[in-house]
C-alpha cells in the first residue's frame, strides 16, 4: 500500500502503517494484510525464508497500537503447556496456582509453527478459534484484540511437522513473503546499521476495538457476496464453470469458511482504503491470500509443479466481475 509522507489524521490505520514503515522497508503487502487481519479479527500464516523481517513487522505493529507482543519459537520438544500455561503447586501456600502461558497477549508471533508436533499446533489453533484456554477447571479468555501471526519456512523439511489441511483452514489469510528488491535491500541495510526512528503509539487497544466495529459496518452489496461464493465454489466444482482441465489438480476445494473470510477481509480492506463500501477490486485483492491454503492439491498437481495460486488465477479470470451499483453507499468515509 502506498503511503503518503504525512498520514491523514482521519485515517487512523494509515497512521499505524506510517509508523510501522519507519522501521520496515518494503513488505507493503504483508503490512496491509496484518492490518486487515486486525480489523477482521483473523489470524495470518506467513510463509517465507528467514531474515525477511517477519518478527520485526509484528513487533513494530504492536508498538504502534500499544498492544502487548509475545513471541514463541516453536521446537520439536515443545508441549501444549508451554503455550497455554499450566497449574503449579505452591508449596508455601499449599495450593495450586495457575501460570498463564504466552498466548495471553494482543499480538502473538508463532515462529516456525511447523517445527512443533501436532499436539502443540492443535493447542495454538484451538485458542485461535475459541479465543479462550481451559486450564484445570477454569476457563480464561485471551485479551482482545488478539492476533496470531504464524510463520513457516518453505525451504526446510527436516525436523518439521506439516500443518494438516483442516488446521491450516483456521487461518484467515496465508501471505507469501518474498525477497526485497535491490533498492529496498539497500535501504534496509542503511536503516538497520544506523539509528532507528522511534515508533510512536498512534492507537490504543480500545480505539482498535472501535475501528473493528466501524469496519463491520462497511457496506457489501449482495452481488459481491455472490461473486465471492462463485469464486470459492469454482474451486470445488471447476467443471461447472468451464474449467474441466483443473479437475485432475484439485482433490478438495475451499470450504464455506473461505467465502465468509473473503467478504470479511474485503470489507476490512475497503475500510483501510478509506471507503465505507466494498468494491469488486477489494474481493479480487484478497482472493489469493484467503483461498490459496484452503485448496488441497492432487499428486498430479505436485508432479506438474502446479500451484494453488496458478489454479486460482485461472478461476478468477473465468468468473465475471459484477457491476456493483454504489447508490447511497458511494460516499467516502470522512471520519474514523
C-alpha positions in Angstrom: 0.0 0.0 0.0 1.5 3.4 -1.0 1.8 5.7 2.0 2.0 9.5 1.8 4.7 11.4 3.7 2.1 12.8 6.2 -0.7 10.4 7.0 -4.2 11.9 7.4 -5.4 12.1 11.0 -8.9 11.0 9.9 -7.3 7.7 8.6 -6.0 6.0 11.8 -5.0 2.8 10.1 -2.9 4.8 7.6 -1.2 6.4 10.6 -0.4 2.9 12.0 1.1 1.8 8.7 3.1 5.1 8.5 4.7 4.3 11.9 5.5 0.7 11.0 7.1 1.9 7.8 9.6 3.9 9.8 11.2 0.6 10.6 10.1 -1.9 7.9 11.2 -1.4 4.4 9.0 -2.8 1.7 6.7 -5.7 2.7 3.7 -3.4 1.9 1.5 -6.4 1.1 2.3 -8.1 4.4 1.7 -5.0 6.5 -1.6 -4.2 4.8 -2.7 -7.8 5.3 -1.7 -7.6 9.0 -3.9 -4.5 9.5 -6.8 -6.2 7.6 -6.5 -9.2 9.9 -6.6 -7.0 12.9 -9.8 -5.3 11.7 -11.5 -8.5 10.7 -10.4 -10.4 13.8 -8.5 -13.1 11.9 -5.1 -14.7 12.0 -2.3 -14.9 9.4 0.0 -17.7 8.3 3.2 -16.2 6.7 5.4 -18.3 4.5 8.9 -17.0 3.7 12.6 -17.7 4.2 14.3 -16.5 7.4 15.6 -12.9 7.5 12.7 -11.1 5.9 11.6 -9.0 9.0 8.5 -11.0 9.8 9.2 -10.8 13.5 10.1 -7.2 13.4 7.0 -6.3 11.4 4.5 -7.7 14.0 6.6 -6.3 16.9 6.6 -2.8 15.3 2.8 -3.1 14.7 2.3 -3.9 18.4 4.3 -0.8 19.4 2.2 1.4 17.0 -1.2 0.2 18.5 0.1 0.0 22.1 -0.6 -3.7 22.3 1.4 -6.4 24.1 3.6 -8.5 21.9 5.0 -12.0 22.6 7.0 -14.5 20.5 7.1 -18.3 20.7 9.9 -20.1 19.0 8.4 -23.5 18.1 10.7 -26.5 18.5 10.1 -30.3 18.5 10.3 -30.6 22.3 7.6 -28.0 22.9 4.5 -29.2 24.9 1.0 -27.5 25.0 1.6 -26.2 28.5 4.4 -24.1 27.1 1.8 -22.1 25.1 -1.4 -22.0 27.1 0.0 -22.3 30.7 -0.4 -24.8 33.5 -1.2 -25.3 37.2 1.8 -25.1 39.5 1.8 -26.4 43.1 2.8 -23.6 45.6 4.5 -25.4 48.5 4.4 -22.3 50.7 0.7 -21.8 50.3 -0.2 -25.5 50.0 -2.3 -25.0 46.9 -2.2 -24.9 43.1 -1.7 -21.6 41.3 -2.4 -21.1 37.6 0.5 -19.8 35.5 -0.8 -18.4 32.2 1.2 -19.0 29.0 2.5 -16.6 26.4 -0.7 -16.9 24.3 -2.3 -14.3 26.7 -1.2 -11.3 24.7 -2.5 -9.0 21.9 -0.1 -9.9 19.2 1.5 -13.3 19.2 4.2 -14.4 16.8 4.3 -18.2 16.5 7.7 -18.6 14.8 8.2 -21.7 12.6 4.9 -23.3 13.7 5.7 -26.4 11.6 8.6 -27.3 13.9 6.3 -28.3 16.7 4.3 -31.6 16.9 0.6 -31.8 16.2 -0.4 -31.6 19.9 1.2 -28.2 20.2 -0.1 -27.0 16.9 -3.6 -28.0 18.0 -3.3 -26.2 21.3 -2.5 -22.9 19.4 -5.2 -23.4 16.8 -7.8 -24.1 19.5 -7.0 -20.8 21.3 -7.1 -19.0 17.9 -10.6 -20.3 17.2 -12.1 -20.2 20.6 -10.1 -17.2 22.0 -10.0 -19.0 25.3 -8.0 -21.5 27.2 -9.1 -24.1 29.8 -6.6 -25.0 32.5 -7.8 -27.4 35.1 -11.4 -26.5 35.7 -11.0 -22.8 34.9 -11.5 -21.1 31.6 -9.5 -18.0 30.8 -10.2 -15.5 27.9 -7.3 -14.2 25.9 -7.1 -10.4 25.6 -9.0 -8.5 23.0 -7.8 -7.7 20.3 -5.9 -10.9 19.7 -3.9 -11.7 16.5 -1.7 -14.7 15.8 1.0 -14.4 13.1 2.4 -17.8 12.5 5.4 -18.3 10.2 6.7 -21.4 8.4 9.9 -21.9 6.5 9.2 -23.3 3.0 12.8 -24.5 2.3 13.3 -26.9 5.1 11.6 -30.2 5.7 13.9 -31.9 8.2 12.5 -31.8 11.8 9.2 -30.3 10.7 5.6 -31.3 11.1 3.5 -30.0 8.3 0.2 -28.5 9.3 -2.8 -30.6 8.5 -5.2 -29.1 5.9 -8.0 -28.9 8.4 -5.9 -26.9 10.8 -4.5 -24.6 8.1 -8.1 -23.7 7.3 -8.3 -21.9 10.6 -6.0 -19.2 9.4 -7.9 -16.4 7.8 -5.0 -15.5 5.5 -1.9 -17.1 4.1 0.6 -14.5 2.9 3.7 -15.3 0.9 6.7 -13.1 1.6 9.4 -12.7 -1.0 12.9 -11.2 -1.1 13.2 -7.4 -1.3 14.3 -5.6 -4.4 17.9 -4.3 -4.7 16.8 -0.8 -3.9 14.8 -1.9 -0.9 17.7 -4.0 0.4 20.0 -1.0 0.2 17.6 1.0 2.3 17.2 -2.0 4.7 21.0 -2.2 5.3 21.3 1.6 5.6 18.5 1.7 8.1 19.5 -1.3 10.2 23.1 -0.2 10.5 22.1 3.3 11.6 19.9 4.8 14.4 16.3 3.7 14.0 13.5 6.2 14.4 11.3 5.6 17.4 7.8 4.2 16.7 5.0 6.3 18.1 1.9 4.8 19.7 -0.9 6.2 17.5 -3.7 3.9 18.5 -4.9 2.2 21.7 -6.4 -1.2 22.1 -9.8 0.5 22.9 -9.6 2.6 19.7 -8.8 -0.5 17.7 -11.9 -2.3 19.0 -13.9 0.7 18.0 -12.4 0.6 14.5 -13.2 -3.1 14.2 -16.9 -2.2 14.8 -16.7 0.5 12.2 -15.2 -1.9 9.7 -18.1 -4.3 10.4 -20.5 -1.6 9.1 -18.8 -1.3 5.7 -21.5 -2.0 3.1 -21.1 -5.1 1.0 -23.5 -5.4 -2.0 -25.2 -8.8 -2.4 -23.7 -9.0 -5.8 -20.2 -9.1 -4.2 -21.2 -11.9 -1.8 -22.5 -13.8 -4.8 -19.2 -13.1 -6.6 -17.1 -14.4 -3.6 -19.3 -17.5 -3.4 -18.9 -18.2 -7.1 -15.1 -18.0 -6.9 -15.0 -20.4 -3.9 -17.4 -22.9 -5.3 -15.4 -22.9 -8.6 -12.6 -24.5 -6.6 -14.9 -27.3 -5.7 -16.7 -27.7 -9.0 -14.4 -26.3 -11.7 -16.1 -28.2 -14.5 -19.4 -26.4 -13.8 -17.6 -23.1 -14.5 -16.0 -24.3 -17.8 -12.7 -25.3 -16.1 -12.7 -29.0 -16.6 -9.0 -29.0 -17.2 -8.5 -28.2 -13.5 -10.2 -31.3 -12.2 -7.1 -33.6 -12.1 -5.3 -31.0 -10.0 -7.7 -30.4 -7.1 -8.5 -33.0 -4.5 -10.6 -30.8 -2.3 -11.8 -27.2 -2.9 -12.1 -24.4 -0.4 -14.8 -24.6 2.4 -17.5 -22.0 3.0 -15.2 -20.5 5.6 -13.3 -19.2 2.6 -16.4 -17.3 1.3 -17.0 -15.8 4.7 -13.4 -14.7 5.2 -13.3 -13.3 1.7 -16.1 -10.9 2.5 -14.8 -10.1 6.0 -11.3 -9.2 4.6 -12.7 -7.3 1.6 -14.8 -5.2 3.9 -11.8 -4.5 6.2 -9.6 -3.7 3.1 -12.2 -1.2 1.9 -12.1 0.4 5.4 -8.3 0.6 5.3 -8.6 2.3 1.9 -10.9 4.9 3.3 -14.3 3.7 1.9 -17.5 2.7 3.7 -18.4 0.4 0.9 -16.6 -2.6 -0.7 -15.8 -2.9 -4.4 -15.1 -6.0 -6.6 -11.4 -5.0 -6.5 -11.3 -5.5 -2.7 -12.6 -9.0 -3.2 -10.1 -9.7 -6.0 -7.2 -8.3 -4.0 -7.9 -10.6 -1.1 -8.8 -13.8 -3.1 -5.3 -15.4 -3.2 -4.5 -14.7 0.4 -7.8 -16.1 1.6 -8.1 -19.2 -0.6 -4.6 -20.4 -1.5 -4.1 -22.5 1.6 -7.6 -24.0 1.5 -7.2 -25.9 -1.7 -5.8 -29.4 -1.4 -3.8 -30.2 -4.5 -3.5 -33.7 -6.0 -0.2 -35.6 -6.6 -0.6 -34.8 -10.2 -0.5 -31.1 -9.5 2.6 -31.5 -7.3 4.3 -33.6 -10.0 3.4 -31.0 -12.7 4.6 -28.1 -10.4 1.1 -26.6 -10.5 0.5 -24.2 -7.5 -2.8 -23.2 -6.0 -2.1 -19.6 -7.0 -2.0 -20.6 -10.6 -5.3 -22.5 -10.3 -6.9 -19.6 -8.5 -5.8 -17.1 -11.2 -7.5 -19.2 -13.9 -10.7 -19.4 -11.8 -10.7 -15.7 -11.2 -10.2 -15.0 -14.9 -13.2 -17.1 -15.7 -15.7 -15.7 -13.2 -17.2 -12.5 -14.5 -16.7 -9.4 -12.3 -20.0 -8.0 -11.1 -21.1 -4.4 -11.7 -21.9 -3.1 -8.3 -24.3 -0.1 -8.1 -23.0 2.2 -5.3 -26.2 4.2 -4.8 -26.3 5.9 -1.4 -23.3 3.8 -0.3 -20.9 5.6 -2.5 -19.8 8.3 -0.1 -16.3 8.4 1.2 -15.8 7.8 4.9 -14.9 11.1 6.4 -14.1 10.2 10.0 -12.9 7.1 11.8 
